[in-house]
Amino acid sequence: MGALAALFAMPPLSAAEADATVYDQVSFSATAQAEVANDRLRAELYAQQEGDNASRLAAEVNRAIDWAVQEARRVDGVEVRTLDYRTHPLYRKQTLSGWRVRQAIELKSGDATVLSDLVGRLQQRLAVASVGYELSAAGRKAAESALIDEAVAAFRERAARVTRQFGRTDHRLVKVDIHGGGQSPRPMLRAAMSSAEASVAPPTLELGSQTVQITVSGTIELQVP
């Protein structure tokens, strides 16, 4: 999952300040986090053929991928793109015995039901490599923006508490960084399915959620007592 990074610009120090002795600096951080609903599902499906005629295998894979792309384009709310096309030689006892041709497509949608139904249909000719959940860039940005105020307030409160605990009356901010992060859910993997198994019900997909967090870390300098 795109992390937010920002640095608060501090006013330049004068020559006298730059040469002054540094003292009583304390570094710490504060974090604000929230569970945010994923707003997109991602599925990867592929067509693969093996045999001794690379041209024929490529044609079969191309037909399957073209069919799948056209099927996906007919569905509103689904993004589709083709992924890498690969041809690998196969060896038996160090002798070339054939070829494996494979190409995949990626599907993305914010509607779990729509994507589930489409994946079920495409399994007529394609196999499922993986299904995963993600938070869009816009969704992450909105979540992080909402957490910045909370994280900054927590940092300032901690700075005031540290100042009091050291018996000082004031402090100055030396440096502060703000960055985002969190934990994304692991993708749900599915084994490849043959065409004989394509009549199974579509997979049940739930968007789920993930943890988004903002961490404010910095250094303060305590006022001389």
C-alpha positions in Angstrom: 0.0 0.0 0.0 1.2 5.0 -0.9 2.5 6.6 2.3 2.3 10.3 3.2 5.6 12.1 3.8 6.0 15.7 4.9 8.5 17.8 6.7 7.6 21.0 8.5 10.0 23.7 7.4 11.7 25.4 10.3 13.0 29.0 10.1 16.7 29.2 9.4 19.0 29.6 12.4 21.2 32.6 12.7 25.0 32.1 12.8 25.0 32.7 16.6 22.2 30.1 17.0 23.9 27.6 14.8 27.1 27.8 16.9 25.2 27.7 20.2 25.6 24.6 22.4 22.7 22.1 21.9 21.2 20.9 25.1 18.2 19.2 26.7 16.7 17.9 23.4 14.1 15.2 23.6 12.9 13.1 20.7 9.6 11.2 20.6 6.6 10.4 18.4 2.8 10.2 18.5 0.6 8.1 16.3 -3.1 8.3 15.3 -4.7 5.4 13.5 -8.1 4.2 12.3 -9.7 1.2 10.6 -10.6 2.2 7.1 -12.9 0.2 4.8 -11.1 -0.9 1.6 -12.8 0.5 -1.4 -11.4 -1.7 -4.2 -11.0 -5.4 -5.0 -8.3 -6.7 -7.3 -8.4 -10.0 -9.1 -5.7 -11.6 -11.3 -6.7 -14.3 -13.7 -4.6 -16.0 -16.4 -4.7 -18.2 -19.5 -2.0 -20.8 -19.8 -1.2 -23.5 -22.4 1.6 -26.1 -22.7 2.6 -28.0 -25.8 5.2 -28.4 -28.5 3.9 -25.7 -30.9 4.6 -22.3 -29.5 2.6 -20.5 -32.3 -0.5 -22.5 -31.7 -0.2 -22.1 -27.9 0.2 -18.3 -28.3 -2.9 -18.2 -30.5 -5.0 -20.1 -27.9 -3.8 -17.9 -25.0 -4.5 -14.8 -27.1 -8.0 -15.9 -27.9 -8.8 -16.6 -24.2 -7.4 -13.3 -23.0 -9.2 -11.3 -25.8 -12.5 -13.0 -24.8 -11.9 -12.2 -21.1 -11.0 -8.5 -21.8 -14.2 -8.1 -23.9 -16.3 -9.7 -21.2 -14.8 -7.4 -18.6 -15.3 -4.3 -20.7 -19.0 -5.0 -20.9 -19.4 -4.7 -17.1 -19.8 -1.2 -15.6 -17.6 -0.3 -12.7 -14.8 -2.7 -13.6 -11.3 -1.7 -14.7 -9.3 -4.3 -16.8 -5.8 -4.4 -18.0 -3.5 -7.1 -19.5 -0.4 -8.1 -17.6 2.9 -9.7 -18.8 2.9 -12.1 -21.6 5.4 -15.0 -21.0 6.7 -17.9 -23.1 8.9 -20.4 -21.3 10.7 -23.4 -22.7 10.1 -26.8 -21.0 12.9 -29.3 -20.7 12.9 -33.0 -20.0 16.3 -34.6 -19.2 18.0 -31.4 -20.5 16.2 -31.7 -23.8 13.7 -29.1 -25.0 10.3 -30.9 -24.8 7.8 -28.0 -25.3 6.6 -24.6 -24.4 4.5 -22.9 -21.8 2.7 -19.7 -22.8 0.9 -17.6 -20.2 -0.7 -14.2 -20.0 -2.8 -12.6 -17.2 -5.3 -9.9 -16.8 -6.0 -7.7 -13.8 -9.5 -6.6 -12.7 -10.4 -3.9 -10.2 -13.7 -2.8 -8.9 -15.3 -1.2 -5.9 -18.3 -3.5 -6.1 -17.5 -6.9 -4.6 -20.7 -8.5 -6.1 -20.0 -7.3 -9.6 -16.4 -8.5 -9.5 -17.3 -11.8 -7.9 -19.9 -12.5 -10.7 -17.4 -11.5 -13.4 -14.6 -13.7 -12.0 -17.1 -16.6 -11.9 -17.9 -16.2 -15.6 -14.3 -15.8 -16.6 -13.4 -19.1 -15.0 -14.9 -20.7 -18.0 -11.6 -20.1 -19.8 -9.2 -18.5 -17.3 -7.8 -19.6 -13.9 -7.7 -17.4 -10.8 -4.2 -16.5 -9.6 -5.2 -14.3 -6.7 -7.8 -12.0 -5.2 -6.9 -9.1 -3.0 -8.2 -6.0 -1.3 -6.8 -2.5 -1.5 -7.5 1.1 -0.5 -7.4 3.5 -3.4 -5.0 6.4 -3.5 -7.9 8.8 -3.0 -9.3 6.8 -0.1 -5.9 6.7 1.6 -5.4 10.4 1.2 -8.8 11.2 2.7 -8.1 8.9 5.7 -4.6 10.3 6.3 -5.9 13.9 6.1 -8.5 13.1 8.8 -5.8 11.7 11.0 -3.2 14.4 10.7 -5.0 16.8 13.2 -5.3 14.0 15.7 -1.7 13.0 15.5 -0.4 16.5 15.6 -2.5 17.3 18.7 -1.2 14.1 20.4 2.4 15.1 19.6 1.8 18.6 21.1 0.2 17.2 24.2 3.1 14.8 24.7 5.6 17.7 24.2 3.8 19.7 26.9 3.7 16.7 29.3 7.5 16.0 28.7 8.2 19.7 29.4 6.3 19.6 32.7 7.8 16.3 33.8 11.3 17.7 33.4 10.3 20.7 35.5 10.5 23.2 32.7 8.0 25.9 31.8 8.5 25.9 28.0 10.1 24.3 25.0 10.8 25.0 21.3 10.3 22.7 18.4 13.5 21.7 16.7 12.3 19.3 14.1 9.1 17.4 13.2 8.3 14.8 10.5 4.9 13.5 9.5 4.5 10.2 7.7 1.8 7.7 7.0 1.6 3.9 7.1 -0.5 1.1 8.4 -1.2 -2.5 7.7 -2.8 -3.8 4.6 -4.6 -7.1 4.5 -2.8 -10.1 2.9 -4.3 -11.1 -0.4 -6.6 -14.1 -0.5 -5.0 -16.6 -2.9 -6.9 -19.2 -4.9 -5.5 -22.2 -6.6 -5.7 -22.4 -10.4 -9.0 -24.0 -11.6 -9.3 -26.1 -14.7 -12.2 -25.6 -17.2 -13.8 -28.7 -15.8 -14.2 -26.8 -12.5 -15.5 -23.6 -14.0 -19.1 -24.4 -13.1 -18.5 -23.7 -9.4 -20.2 -20.8 -7.8 -18.5 -17.4 -8.0 -16.2 -16.6 -5.1 -17.6 -14.7 -2.2 -15.6 -11.5 -1.8 -15.8 -8.9 1.0 -13.9 -5.6 0.8 -12.8 -5.7 4.5 -10.7 -3.0 6.1 -7.2 -2.0 6.8 -5.3 0.1 9.4 -4.2 3.5 8.3 -2.0 5.6 10.6 -0.2 8.9 10.8 2.9 9.2 12.9 4.3 12.5 14.0 7.9 12.3 15.2 10.2 15.1 16.2 12.5 16.7 18.6 11.9 19.5 21.2 14.4 21.5 23.1 13.6 22.3 26.7 13.8 25.8 28.0 16.6 26.5 30.4 15.2 26.3 34.0 
